[in-house]
Amino acid sequence: MTLDPEQIKLGTELLSKHLEELRDEKPELGDFHAAFEDYCMTKYALGSAATTHRTAGKHDCGIDFYSTKDKLYHVAQCKIPERDWLEAHPEKIRSFGPNVLNDARDALRYLIGDSKLTVNDRVRHLYSLIAADRHQEDFSLTFLLIVFGRLNDRAEDGFREVKKEYEKKNVRILLQQVDDLVDEFIVGASRATDQIQLDWRIPDSGVLHARDYCYFLVNAGDLFKAFKDYGWRLFDLNLRYEVRNSAVNGDIIDSLKHHKSRRSFHHYNNGLIVIASNYTGGAILFL
């Protein structure tokens, strides 16, 4: 989805605030770019059971982090403008030219063995893991180019060429741009202060009643609509709280991929625990 300038401004401000909070929580991150890498690493990790590491630094060969689990690999390069530029131009979108692909090309050549670049120990270890798994039937390598901006026309042409070239080598390449990154922050932002009220019509036979609580399964479409309406505020009264950017999100997605785990999804993921001022039949009014 392509966002308009006002949405980009709001999303940029909210993401920037989140990155500053990350820096406060993790002083070792050091700078704004490192906080962005950390955010992306958690967002695109393969779950809490995966091995996930930052590799950014001297001789990183254009690789900022990787996540691996069961012969599946996510490898990423992250690009974001300086914090000062974003503060001065929150409504603007940085345009990236063909040079943005240089690091990605270096990384891909090295990982498939077509380059002898000098790399740090973390990247060298990643290469050894991929080399050991590459010829296995269930091996999968996804390279993510994550840019807080958009590629210009020439860069898009170059990206399509790189993508086509490496598809032949069994490497999947994904592009994540500013719209993909700020969308989750602006969902429900227009209703940031009003009371949350949900009208979920659940047949009485589908509700397990107790003295001061009830248990029921809500339609996924209704829950999605509620999230679009209220955003992350929907989870503010969840006693387990929400972790917006967590590797556990990868585990939840994984449990939806297989028929057997889908049948027990609500048991595996424990649902939502909410406090309501009252409920009747189907409508729930949150405090």
C-alpha positions, -999 to +999 in steps of 0.1 A: +000+000+000+014+034-010+009+059+018+002+097+014+025+124+028+005+129+060+006+092+067+043+091+060+048+120+084+029+104+112+045+070+106+080+085+105+075+104+137+061+073+155+089+050+142+116+075+151+101+077+186+102+039+188+138+038+177+148+064+204+130+042+230+151+013+218+183+032+222+172+041+258+165+004+265+197-008+248+225+017+252+249-007+235+231+001+202+249+034+201+233+053+172+200+057+154+210+035+125+219+007+149+185+010+165+169+007+131+189-025+124+178-039+158+142-031+151+144-047+116+162-077+130+134-084+155+107-077+129+121-101+103+136-128+125+124-164+120+110-167+155+123-170+191+137-204+184+159-191+155+195-181+158+195-144+151+226-121+151+236-086+141+267-087+119+269-050+111+303-033+115+337-033+098+339-058+070+302-067+072+300-072+034+267-054+033+251-077+058+235-061+089+219-092+104+208-127+098+183-151+113+184-189+107+162-218+117+159-253+103+180-245+071+159-213+065+178-181+063+168-144+064+198-121+056+193-084+055+208-050+046+192-019+062+192+017+050+178+047+068+185+085+065+201+103+094+180+111+124+184+149+118+172+146+082+141+127+093+134+152+120+136+181+095+116+163+068+092+138+084+068+141+055+094+136+028+105+102+014+142+097+007+148+085-029+175+059-032+194+055-064+212+025-080+241+027-055+217+013-028+222-021-045+259-022-041+260-036-006+233-062-016+253-073-046+284-077-024+266-097+001+249-120-024+281-127-043+299-136-010+272-158+004+270-180-028+308-182-030+314-159-060+335-134-040+366-134-018+359-102+000+375-097+035+347-102+060+344-102+098+340-133+119+302-131+122+298-129+084+323-157+079+303-179+103+271-172+084+288-182+051+299-215+067+264-222+078+249-215+044+276-235+026+268-265+048+231-263+042+229-250+007+225-283-011+199-297+013+164-301-001+147-279+025+173-251+022+159-216+017+178-182+016+159-149+016+178-117+012+159-086+025+168-051+012+152-028+038+152+009+029+134+037+048+126+054+016+118+043-019+139+033-049+140+056-078+132+043-113+168+033-121+172+016-088+140-003-093+153-015-127+185-026-110+166-044-082+146-064-107+178-074-125+194-086-093+162-104-083+160-122-116+197-131-115+196-147-081+162-165-085+181-188-108+205-195-079+177-204-055+179-171-036+147-151-029+151-113-027+126-091-011+124-053-010+109-036+020+103+002+016+091+030+038+054+021+033+060-014+046+078-001+077+056+027+089+022+011+082+021-008+115+026+025+134-002+044+118-029+017+120-056+031+144-037+063+150-067+084+140-085+070+170-058+073+195-078+086+225-115+075+222-129+047+242-125+012+226-159-005+220-162-037+200-194-052+188-185-089+184-217-110+180-209-143+195-238-168+198-245-176+235-237-213+228-202-202+218-194-185+250-181-203+281-194-184+311-180-182+346-187-160+376-166-130+366-152-139+332-161-156+299-141-174+272-150-174+235-134-176+200-137-144+180-139-144+142-104-135+128-120-109+104-136-091+133-103-090+152-085-077+122-111-050+117-107-040+154-070-037+149-074-015+118-097+007+139-077+010+171-042-002+162-019-013+190-042+004+216-064-027+212-038-046+233-032-020+260-055-038+284-043-073+275-029-085+309-001-103+290+005-070+271+016-067+235+051-069+222+049-050+190+083-060+177+092-094+189+106-126+175+076-144+191+056-129+163+075-152+139+064-182+160+028-171+158+031-168+120+048-202+119+019-218+137-005-206+110+015-223+082+005-259+090-030-275+091-023-293+124-011-262+143-038-240+128-064-262+144-050-255+178-038-219+171-059-204+200-044-229+225-008-224+213-010-186+214-032-182+245-054-155+230-061-122+246-069-115+282-089-082+285-107-063+312-141-050+303-165-027+322-194-049+309-203-073+282-237-086+269-241-115+245-216-102+220-206-066+226-176-059+248-168-025+261-132-020+273-123+002+302 
